[in-house]
Amino acid sequence: GKKKKGEKKEKKKKGKKKGGKGGKEAGGDEEEGFKMVPSMFIPGIEEASSNYEDIWKHRDETDNFQQKYDAELIKELKRGEVESEIRVQVDDLMRQELKNLKAALQKDMGKKGGKGSAKKKGGKKKDKKGGKKGKKDKDLTPDRTIESLYEELVKEGILVQYPKVKISDYMGEYSYLGTTLRQANIEPMPSLSDVRRVITEYGVLPMGSQTVHETAPHVKSILIAGPHGTGKRMLVNAICSELGANLIDLTAENICGRYPGKAGLTMLLHLVMKVGKLLQPTVIYIGNAEKTFIKKVPKNDMSDPKRLKKELPKIIKKMAPEDRILFVGTSLTPWDADVKGLCSCYQKIVLIPRPDYASRYLLFKELILRSGGRLAPTLDLSSLAKISDGYTPGHIITAVKHVLTERRVQQLHRKPLTALEFVTPLARIDPIYKEEEEQFKKWYSKTPLGKKRAKLKAEEEEGDGGGKGKSAKGGKKIGKGKKKG
């Protein structure tokens, strides 16, 4: 009977050990999901929450309909301020008193402070010598006012005006098919709504507040790439309009012939950065950004596109979190540039695709209404959005302007709009073909973020097929073992 009990205990222990190993193996096979970086704003939110819990949660405000001030609360706040001010004054008085006591003590002891003072002087000299380590950039215009520098940039056409555009004017619908496509192992292209959201998060919100800009992840530069007519320049104008920022245009064609030579380029960049830092926020725009890092300069291009190639990455690297300056580049053919150089210069890359069905439907609807048109039953917007696949927002705007002339708007009460009227102007425009879209996708897959996505996708596919592969390999090993025996 004792032997049986001992055997049962041993079996239980073995079972536990096996279970433990299995649990570890199961835990090891499970892939860790995407972990968000801890937010810098959580301490502030927690402080505000605790402040609400301590002061406002249990406060009865039923008799305070007019929301008058609470004298006791103000006294508590001001008491701390007054206390800190008085403490500084008291500390100064105490230091002076201590100094007087030390002087009196030295006199009584008959000590001379010569050696001590000599040491102090020597220490000061060392400090001065040691303090010349951190060199700042030399100010090339120390005697000039910021107004004169600003005026010079305006006269030279470097600091330019821009049309007032809201970020909400960049119309686009949410991608409703995104989840369905992912379930079918198809990576969906971002919608225009996603593009607007990303530009708001990286371009508008951090630049709008000094506190947020210093606390949130520092985005120094954004590259907006996409086919012709997708609204790249409109997004740059929208960022400037929402921020009330200065727009500095450093496009190769715009600075061609201005500030010639190496010394001239140094002066130009000094003026741009000095004005940009003193009159924040500032957006520095570089059109055709791929030309800065182009692999081979065309013979007929006389704008010296590679002029900023060496200096631009250096300037962006030197920018500190307190500098509310944003570099925004736009590109029509990003594959012409060296991918490594382009990606090292621009932190965030936003790829604008051709609009999907939902975005095209919304664009036609809103643009017709804004142009004075009416949505009559004869106007089949669904069919119009379907047949306009491949056309960009710019193409749709051109078609709507062509149809809804002043004369046509006046005739709407007698002759309602039809979808057929928009077909002719659209047919005269070349759409974005699949080949061009595939070229953008192929280029994006070579960027750092594109490579990360491809790696994650490969890991997911390996994880899905890992169980089957392991079982098959195990079966083969068993078979080989039998043959050997």
C-alpha positions as CSV (number, residue, x, y, z in Angstrom):
1,G,0.0,0.0,0.0
2,K,2.9,2.4,0.8
3,K,4.5,1.7,-2.6
4,K,1.3,2.5,-4.5
5,K,1.0,5.8,-2.6
6,G,4.6,6.7,-3.4
7,E,4.1,5.9,-7.1
8,K,1.0,8.2,-7.2
9,K,2.8,11.1,-5.6
10,E,5.7,10.7,-8.1
11,K,3.2,10.7,-11.0
12,K,1.5,13.8,-9.7
13,K,4.9,15.6,-9.5
14,K,5.8,14.6,-13.0
15,G,2.4,15.8,-14.3
16,K,2.9,19.2,-12.6
17,K,6.4,19.5,-14.1
18,K,5.1,18.6,-17.6
19,G,2.2,21.1,-17.2
20,G,4.7,23.8,-16.1
21,K,6.8,23.2,-19.2
22,G,3.8,23.2,-21.4
23,G,2.6,26.5,-20.0
24,K,6.0,28.0,-20.6
25,E,6.1,26.7,-24.1
26,A,2.6,28.0,-24.8
27,G,3.6,31.3,-23.3
28,G,6.7,31.4,-25.4
29,D,4.8,30.7,-28.6
30,E,2.4,33.6,-28.0
31,E,3.7,36.7,-29.8
32,E,3.8,40.0,-27.9
33,G,1.4,42.5,-29.4
34,F,2.2,46.1,-30.3
35,K,3.0,48.0,-27.1
36,M,2.4,51.8,-27.0
37,V,5.2,54.0,-25.7
38,P,4.2,55.5,-22.3
39,S,2.7,58.9,-22.9
40,M,4.4,62.0,-21.4
41,F,0.9,63.6,-20.8
42,I,-0.2,60.9,-18.2
43,P,1.4,62.6,-15.2
44,G,-0.4,65.9,-16.0
45,I,-3.8,64.1,-16.5
46,E,-3.3,62.2,-13.2
47,E,-2.5,65.5,-11.4
48,A,-5.6,67.1,-12.8
49,S,-7.7,64.1,-11.8
50,S,-6.4,64.1,-8.2
51,N,-6.9,67.9,-8.1
52,Y,-10.6,67.3,-9.1
53,E,-10.9,64.5,-6.5
54,D,-9.5,66.7,-3.7
55,I,-11.2,70.0,-4.4
56,W,-14.2,69.8,-6.8
57,K,-15.8,66.3,-6.6
58,H,-17.5,66.7,-3.2
59,R,-18.1,70.5,-3.4
60,D,-21.7,71.6,-3.3
61,E,-22.3,74.3,-6.0
62,T,-26.1,74.3,-5.8
63,D,-26.2,77.8,-4.2
64,N,-23.5,79.2,-6.6
65,F,-25.6,79.5,-9.8
66,Q,-23.6,82.6,-11.0
67,Q,-20.3,80.7,-10.4
68,K,-18.7,83.3,-8.2
69,Y,-15.2,83.0,-7.0
70,D,-14.3,81.2,-3.8
71,A,-12.2,83.5,-1.6
72,E,-10.7,80.6,0.5
73,L,-9.4,78.8,-2.6
74,I,-7.8,82.0,-3.9
75,K,-6.2,82.6,-0.4
76,E,-4.8,79.0,-0.4
77,L,-3.2,79.5,-3.9
78,K,-1.8,83.0,-3.1
79,R,-0.6,81.9,0.3
80,G,1.9,79.5,-1.4
81,E,3.1,82.2,-3.8
82,V,3.6,84.8,-0.9
83,E,5.3,82.1,1.2
84,S,7.8,81.4,-1.6
85,E,8.5,85.1,-2.2
86,I,9.1,85.7,1.5
87,R,11.3,82.6,1.8
88,V,13.6,84.1,-0.9
89,Q,13.9,87.3,1.0
90,V,14.4,85.5,4.3
91,D,17.1,83.3,2.7
92,D,19.0,86.4,1.5
93,L,18.8,87.9,5.0
94,M,20.1,84.7,6.6
95,R,23.0,84.5,4.1
96,Q,24.0,88.1,4.8
97,E,23.7,87.4,8.6
98,L,25.9,84.3,8.2
99,K,28.4,86.2,6.1
100,N,28.6,88.9,8.9
101,L,29.1,86.2,11.6
102,K,31.9,84.5,9.6
103,A,33.7,87.9,9.1
104,A,33.4,88.6,12.8
105,L,34.7,85.2,13.7
106,Q,37.7,85.6,11.4
107,K,38.5,88.9,13.0
108,D,38.4,87.3,16.4
109,M,40.6,84.4,15.4
110,G,43.1,86.7,13.7
111,K,42.9,84.9,10.4
112,K,43.6,86.5,7.0
113,G,41.6,85.4,4.0
114,G,44.4,85.9,1.5
115,K,45.1,82.3,0.6
116,G,41.4,81.5,0.4
117,S,40.8,84.5,-1.9
118,A,43.7,83.5,-4.1
119,K,42.3,80.0,-4.4
120,K,38.9,81.4,-5.3
121,K,40.5,83.6,-8.0
122,G,42.4,80.6,-9.4
123,G,39.2,78.5,-9.4
124,K,37.3,81.3,-11.3
125,K,40.0,81.3,-13.9
126,K,39.7,77.6,-14.4
127,D,36.0,77.8,-14.6
128,K,36.3,80.5,-17.3
129,K,38.8,78.3,-19.3
130,G,36.7,75.2,-18.8
131,G,33.5,77.1,-19.9
132,K,34.6,77.5,-23.5
133,K,33.6,74.0,-24.6
134,G,30.1,74.4,-25.9
135,K,30.4,76.6,-29.0
136,K,27.3,78.2,-30.5
137,D,26.7,78.9,-34.1
138,K,28.1,82.3,-35.1
139,D,25.5,85.1,-35.6
140,L,26.3,86.4,-39.1
141,T,23.8,89.4,-38.7
142,P,24.3,90.6,-35.1
143,D,23.7,94.3,-36.0
144,R,20.5,93.8,-37.9
145,T,16.9,93.9,-36.6
146,I,14.5,91.0,-37.1
147,E,12.2,93.4,-39.1
148,S,15.0,94.0,-41.7
149,L,15.8,90.3,-42.0
150,Y,12.1,89.5,-42.5
151,E,11.8,92.2,-45.1
152,E,14.8,90.8,-47.0
153,L,13.4,87.3,-47.1
154,V,10.0,88.7,-48.4
155,K,11.7,90.8,-51.1
156,E,13.8,87.8,-52.2
157,G,10.6,85.7,-52.5
158,I,11.9,83.2,-49.9
159,L,9.2,84.0,-47.3
160,V,5.9,83.7,-49.2
161,Q,2.1,84.2,-48.7
162,Y,-0.3,81.3,-48.8
163,P,-4.0,80.9,-49.3
164,K,-6.1,80.4,-46.1
165,V,-7.2,76.8,-46.1
166,K,-8.7,74.8,-43.2
167,I,-7.5,71.2,-42.6
168,S,-11.2,70.2,-42.7
169,D,-11.3,71.5,-46.3
170,Y,-9.2,68.5,-47.3
171,M,-12.2,66.2,-47.8
172,G,-12.0,62.5,-47.6
173,E,-14.1,59.6,-46.1
174,Y,-13.1,56.9,-43.6
175,S,-12.1,53.6,-45.2
176,Y,-15.0,51.3,-44.2
177,L,-13.5,48.2,-46.0
178,G,-10.1,48.4,-44.3
179,T,-10.9,45.7,-41.7
180,T,-12.6,43.4,-44.2
181,L,-9.5,43.6,-46.5
182,R,-7.2,42.8,-43.6
183,Q,-9.2,39.8,-42.7
184,A,-8.6,38.6,-46.3
185,N,-4.8,39.2,-45.9
186,I,-4.9,42.2,-48.1
187,E,-3.2,45.4,-46.8
188,P,-5.6,48.3,-47.6
189,M,-4.3,51.7,-48.9
190,P,-4.9,54.6,-46.5
191,S,-7.9,56.7,-47.1
192,L,-7.9,60.5,-47.5
193,S,-9.4,60.7,-44.0
194,D,-6.4,58.8,-42.6
195,V,-4.1,61.3,-44.4
196,R,-5.9,64.3,-42.9
197,R,-5.7,62.7,-39.4
198,V,-1.9,61.9,-39.7
199,I,-1.1,65.5,-40.9
200,T,-3.2,66.9,-38.0
201,E,-1.4,64.7,-35.5
202,Y,2.2,65.3,-36.7
203,G,2.0,68.8,-38.3
204,V,-0.8,70.8,-36.6
205,L,-1.2,69.7,-33.0
206,P,2.4,69.6,-31.8
207,M,3.3,72.9,-33.5
208,G,0.2,74.7,-32.1
209,S,1.3,74.6,-28.5
210,Q,4.8,75.1,-27.1
211,T,4.1,72.8,-24.2
212,V,2.9,70.0,-26.4
213,H,5.8,70.5,-28.8
214,E,8.4,70.1,-26.0
215,T,6.6,67.2,-24.3
216,A,5.3,65.1,-27.3
217,P,7.6,63.1,-29.6
218,H,9.6,65.7,-31.6
219,V,8.6,65.6,-35.3
220,K,11.1,67.8,-37.2
221,S,10.2,66.9,-40.8
222,I,7.4,65.3,-42.9
223,L,7.5,64.1,-46.5
224,I,4.1,64.1,-48.4
225,A,4.3,61.9,-51.4
226,G,1.5,61.1,-53.9
227,P,0.3,61.4,-57.5
228,H,-0.5,64.7,-59.2
229,G,-3.7,66.3,-57.9
230,T,-3.9,64.6,-54.5
231,G,-3.6,67.9,-52.6
232,K,0.0,67.8,-51.3
233,R,0.5,71.6,-51.5
234,M,-3.0,72.1,-50.1
235,L,-2.0,70.2,-47.0
236,V,1.1,72.4,-46.6
237,N,-1.1,75.5,-46.8
238,A,-3.6,74.0,-44.3
239,I,-0.8,73.4,-41.8
240,C,0.3,77.1,-42.1
241,S,-3.3,78.4,-42.0
242,E,-4.2,76.4,-38.8
243,L,-1.0,77.5,-37.0
244,G,-0.9,81.1,-38.4
245,A,2.7,80.2,-39.3
246,N,5.3,81.8,-41.6
247,L,5.9,79.9,-44.8
248,I,9.4,79.8,-46.1
249,D,9.9,78.3,-49.6
250,L,13.2,76.5,-50.1
251,T,12.2,74.7,-53.4
252,A,15.2,74.4,-55.7
253,E,13.5,76.5,-58.5
254,N,12.6,79.2,-55.9
255,I,16.2,79.7,-54.5
256,C,17.9,79.3,-57.9
257,G,20.0,82.4,-58.6
258,R,19.5,83.8,-55.1
259,Y,22.4,83.9,-52.6
260,P,24.9,82.3,-55.0
261,G,28.0,80.5,-53.9
262,K,28.8,78.7,-50.7
263,A,28.9,81.9,-48.6
264,G,25.6,82.9,-50.1
265,L,24.0,79.5,-49.2
266,T,25.3,79.8,-45.6
267,M,23.8,83.3,-45.3
268,L,20.5,82.1,-46.7
269,L,20.2,79.2,-44.3
270,H,21.3,81.5,-41.4
271,L,18.5,84.1,-42.3
272,V,15.9,81.3,-42.6
273,M,16.7,79.7,-39.3
274,K,17.1,83.0,-37.4
275,V,13.8,84.4,-38.6
276,G,12.2,81.0,-38.2
277,K,13.3,80.6,-34.5
278,L,12.4,84.2,-33.5
279,L,9.0,84.3,-35.3
280,Q,7.7,80.8,-34.4
281,P,5.8,78.8,-35.6
282,T,7.5,78.4,-39.0
283,V,6.9,75.9,-41.8
284,I,9.8,75.4,-44.3
285,Y,8.5,74.0,-47.5
286,I,10.5,72.1,-50.1
287,G,8.6,71.3,-53.3
288,N,9.8,68.4,-55.4
289,A,11.8,67.1,-52.4
290,E,13.1,64.1,-54.4
291,K,15.3,66.5,-56.5
292,T,17.5,67.3,-53.5
293,F,18.6,63.6,-53.4
294,I,18.1,62.8,-57.1
295,K,20.3,60.0,-58.4
296,K,21.0,61.7,-61.7
297,V,20.4,65.3,-62.5
298,P,18.8,65.9,-65.9
299,K,20.9,67.9,-68.3
300,N,18.1,70.4,-68.9
301,D,17.6,71.1,-65.2
302,M,19.4,74.4,-64.4
303,S,18.0,74.9,-60.9
304,D,20.9,73.1,-59.1
305,P,18.6,70.7,-57.2
306,K,21.3,69.2,-55.1
307,R,22.3,72.6,-53.5
308,L,20.8,71.7,-50.1
309,K,21.8,68.0,-50.1
310,K,24.6,68.4,-47.5
311,E,23.2,71.2,-45.4
312,L,19.6,70.2,-45.0
313,P,20.2,67.0,-42.8
314,K,22.6,69.0,-40.6
315,I,20.1,71.8,-40.0
316,I,17.3,69.3,-39.2
317,K,19.6,67.4,-36.8
318,K,20.5,70.6,-34.9
319,M,16.9,71.5,-34.2
320,A,15.9,71.4,-30.5
321,P,12.4,70.5,-29.0
322,E,11.8,74.2,-28.2
323,D,12.1,75.2,-31.9
324,R,8.6,75.2,-33.4
325,I,9.9,74.8,-36.9
326,L,8.6,72.1,-39.3
327,F,10.2,71.0,-42.6
328,V,7.6,69.8,-45.0
329,G,8.6,68.3,-48.4
330,T,6.3,67.2,-51.2
331,S,7.2,64.7,-53.9
332,L,5.6,63.6,-57.2
333,T,8.2,61.0,-58.1
334,P,10.0,59.9,-54.9
335,W,11.6,56.8,-56.6
336,D,13.9,59.2,-58.5
337,A,15.7,60.0,-55.3
338,D,18.2,58.0,-53.2
339,V,15.9,56.3,-50.6
340,K,18.5,56.3,-47.8
341,G,19.2,60.1,-48.2
342,L,15.5,61.0,-48.5
343,C,14.5,58.9,-45.5
344,S,17.4,60.2,-43.3
345,C,16.2,63.8,-43.9
346,Y,12.4,63.3,-43.4
347,Q,11.3,61.6,-40.2
348,K,7.7,60.9,-41.2
349,I,6.6,59.9,-44.7
350,V,2.9,60.2,-45.7
351,L,1.8,58.5,-48.9
352,I,-1.4,59.9,-50.4
353,P,-3.2,57.3,-52.5
354,R,-5.9,57.9,-55.2
355,P,-9.3,58.3,-53.4
356,D,-11.5,55.3,-52.8
357,Y,-15.2,55.1,-53.7
358,A,-16.4,56.6,-50.4
359,S,-14.1,59.6,-50.7
360,R,-15.0,60.2,-54.4
361,Y,-18.7,60.1,-53.5
362,L,-18.2,62.7,-50.7
363,L,-16.0,64.9,-53.0
364,F,-18.6,65.0,-55.8
365,K,-21.4,65.7,-53.3
366,E,-19.6,68.5,-51.4
367,L,-18.0,70.2,-54.4
368,I,-21.3,70.3,-56.3
369,L,-23.1,71.9,-53.3
370,R,-20.2,74.4,-52.8
371,S,-20.2,75.4,-56.4
372,G,-23.9,76.3,-56.3
373,G,-25.3,73.0,-57.6
374,R,-28.3,71.0,-56.4
375,L,-28.5,67.3,-55.7
376,A,-31.5,66.4,-57.8
377,P,-32.9,62.8,-58.2
378,T,-31.6,62.8,-61.8
379,L,-28.0,63.0,-60.5
380,D,-26.8,59.5,-59.8
381,L,-23.8,60.2,-57.5
382,S,-23.2,56.5,-56.8
383,S,-22.6,55.7,-60.5
384,L,-20.5,58.9,-60.9
385,A,-18.3,57.8,-58.0
386,K,-18.0,54.3,-59.4
387,I,-16.9,55.4,-62.9
388,S,-14.4,58.0,-61.6
389,D,-12.1,55.4,-60.1
390,G,-8.5,56.5,-60.6
391,Y,-9.2,60.2,-60.6
392,T,-7.7,62.4,-57.9
393,P,-9.4,65.2,-55.9
394,G,-7.8,67.7,-58.3
395,H,-9.3,66.0,-61.3
396,I,-12.7,66.0,-59.7
397,I,-12.5,69.7,-58.8
398,T,-11.6,70.5,-62.5
399,A,-14.6,68.5,-63.8
400,V,-17.0,70.2,-61.4
401,K,-15.7,73.6,-62.3
402,H,-16.1,72.8,-66.0
403,V,-19.7,71.7,-65.6
404,L,-21.0,74.2,-63.0
405,T,-20.4,77.5,-64.8
406,E,-22.4,80.6,-63.8
407,R,-24.8,80.1,-66.7
408,R,-25.4,76.4,-65.8
409,V,-26.1,77.2,-62.2
410,Q,-28.8,79.7,-63.3
411,Q,-30.4,76.9,-65.4
412,L,-30.6,74.4,-62.6
413,H,-34.3,75.2,-61.7
414,R,-35.3,74.3,-65.3
415,K,-32.7,71.7,-66.2
416,P,-31.4,69.6,-63.2
417,L,-27.9,68.1,-63.1
418,T,-27.2,64.6,-64.5
419,A,-24.2,62.3,-64.0
420,L,-23.6,62.2,-67.7
421,E,-22.5,65.9,-67.8
422,F,-19.5,65.1,-65.6
423,V,-18.3,62.2,-67.8
424,T,-17.1,64.3,-70.8
425,P,-14.7,66.6,-68.7
426,L,-13.4,63.6,-66.8
427,A,-12.7,61.7,-70.1
428,R,-10.4,64.5,-71.2
429,I,-8.2,64.0,-68.1
430,D,-5.7,61.1,-67.7
431,P,-6.4,59.2,-64.5
432,I,-3.9,57.6,-62.1
433,Y,-3.3,54.1,-63.6
434,K,-2.6,51.0,-61.5
435,E,1.0,50.9,-62.8
436,E,1.7,54.4,-61.2
437,E,0.0,53.3,-57.9
438,E,2.1,50.1,-57.8
439,Q,5.2,52.2,-58.4
440,F,4.4,54.3,-55.3
441,K,3.7,51.1,-53.3
442,K,7.0,49.5,-54.4
443,W,8.9,52.7,-53.4
444,Y,7.1,52.9,-50.0
445,S,8.1,49.2,-49.3
446,K,11.8,50.4,-49.4
447,T,11.3,53.0,-46.7
448,P,12.1,52.2,-43.1
449,L,8.4,52.0,-42.1
450,G,7.6,49.9,-45.2
451,K,10.4,47.4,-44.3
452,K,9.0,47.1,-40.8
453,R,5.6,46.4,-42.1
454,A,6.8,43.8,-44.4
455,K,8.8,42.1,-41.6
456,L,5.8,42.1,-39.3
457,K,3.7,40.6,-42.0
458,A,6.3,37.9,-42.7
459,E,6.4,37.1,-39.0
460,E,2.6,36.9,-38.8
461,E,2.5,34.5,-41.7
462,E,5.2,32.3,-40.1
463,G,3.3,32.3,-36.9
464,D,0.1,31.2,-38.7
465,G,1.9,28.4,-40.5
466,G,4.3,27.5,-37.7
467,G,2.2,24.9,-36.0
468,K,1.6,22.9,-39.3
469,G,5.3,23.1,-40.2
470,K,6.5,21.9,-36.7
471,S,4.1,18.9,-36.7
472,A,5.2,17.9,-40.2
473,K,8.9,18.1,-39.3
474,G,8.2,16.1,-36.1
475,G,6.6,13.4,-38.2
476,K,9.7,13.2,-40.5
477,K,12.0,12.8,-37.6
478,I,10.0,9.9,-36.1
479,G,10.1,8.1,-39.5
480,K,13.9,8.5,-39.7
481,G,14.3,7.2,-36.2
482,K,12.4,4.0,-37.0
483,K,14.5,3.4,-40.1
484,K,17.7,3.7,-38.1
485,G,16.4,1.2,-35.5
